[in-house]
Amino acid sequence: MTMKTLFEEVSVNQRMNVAEAKKKFSEILARTAYNGERFIINRRGKPMAVLIGLDDFALLEQGIRSSEKPQGLLAAAGALAGFENFEEIMNDVYRSRRESTGRAVRLD
């Protein structure tokens, strides 16, 4: 899983470039602290940083330090992390199923 994929799955209220974040820093800081909003800050279109509130940060720190196995989406993401060519593997599976005449398979 790439960092970009991870950011696409995170619930983020808004994405903005560095210049806009600088201009509105006081506003987005208040929105983060009081409303729990999250912001991804981009530089030249690439995610560079995330602004999150202290509650979210505490949960993140707790999750990192926790010895429990990840659950839900985090567990699935962790399981797929070792498969760099996962999409290629799945395309091969779908292609072989389409070409197979042994049984009927719907791919819609």
C-alpha positions in Angstrom: 0.0 0.0 0.0 1.4 3.4 -0.9 1.1 6.5 1.1 -1.2 8.0 -1.6 -3.6 5.0 -1.3 -3.7 5.4 2.4 -4.6 9.1 2.2 -7.3 8.4 -0.3 -9.0 6.1 2.2 -8.7 8.5 5.2 -11.7 10.6 5.9 -10.4 14.1 5.2 -12.5 17.2 5.2 -10.3 19.2 2.8 -7.1 19.2 0.8 -5.2 22.4 0.2 -1.9 23.5 -1.1 0.8 25.0 1.1 0.2 28.6 0.1 -3.5 28.3 0.9 -2.7 26.5 4.2 -0.3 29.3 5.2 -2.9 32.0 4.4 -5.7 30.2 6.3 -3.6 28.6 9.1 -5.4 30.2 12.0 -8.8 29.2 10.5 -7.8 25.6 9.7 -6.1 25.2 13.1 -9.4 26.2 14.9 -11.5 24.0 12.6 -9.2 21.1 13.4 -9.1 21.7 17.2 -12.8 22.5 17.7 -14.6 20.6 14.9 -12.3 17.6 14.5 -11.7 18.4 10.8 -8.7 16.9 9.1 -6.7 18.5 6.3 -4.1 17.2 3.9 -1.5 19.7 2.8 -0.2 19.3 -0.7 2.9 20.6 -2.3 2.9 20.6 -6.1 -0.1 18.2 -6.0 1.5 15.6 -3.7 0.4 15.0 -0.1 3.1 16.3 2.2 1.4 16.6 5.7 -1.8 16.0 7.6 -3.3 18.4 10.1 -5.3 16.5 12.7 -6.6 17.3 16.2 -5.1 16.1 19.4 -7.9 13.4 19.9 -7.0 11.9 16.5 -3.3 12.1 17.3 -3.8 10.3 20.6 -5.7 7.5 18.9 -3.0 7.2 16.3 -0.3 7.1 19.0 -2.3 4.5 20.9 -2.7 2.4 17.8 1.0 2.5 17.1 2.0 1.5 20.6 -0.7 -1.1 20.9 0.4 -4.7 20.8 -3.0 -5.8 19.5 -3.3 -6.9 16.0 -5.0 -4.4 13.7 -8.6 -5.0 12.9 -11.0 -4.0 10.1 -9.5 -1.9 7.3 -6.1 -1.6 9.0 -5.8 -5.4 9.1 -6.8 -5.7 5.4 -4.3 -2.9 4.4 -1.6 -4.6 6.4 -2.2 -7.9 4.8 -2.0 -6.4 1.3 1.1 -4.4 2.1 3.4 -7.3 1.0 1.7 -7.7 -2.4 3.4 -5.1 -4.5 1.8 -6.6 -7.7 -1.6 -7.3 -6.2 -3.5 -5.6 -9.1 -1.5 -7.7 -11.6 -2.3 -10.9 -9.8 -6.0 -10.1 -9.7 -6.1 -9.2 -13.4 -4.5 -12.6 -14.1 -7.2 -14.3 -12.0 -10.0 -12.5 -13.8 -8.4 -13.2 -17.2 -8.1 -16.9 -16.4 -11.7 -17.1 -15.2 -12.9 -15.4 -18.4 -11.0 -17.9 -20.5 -12.0 -20.9 -18.5 -14.7 -23.1 -20.1 -15.1 -25.4 -17.1 -17.7 -23.4 -15.3 -19.9 -20.4 -15.8 -18.6 -17.2 -14.0 -20.2 -13.8 -14.0 -17.8 -10.9 -13.8 -20.2 -8.0 -13.6 
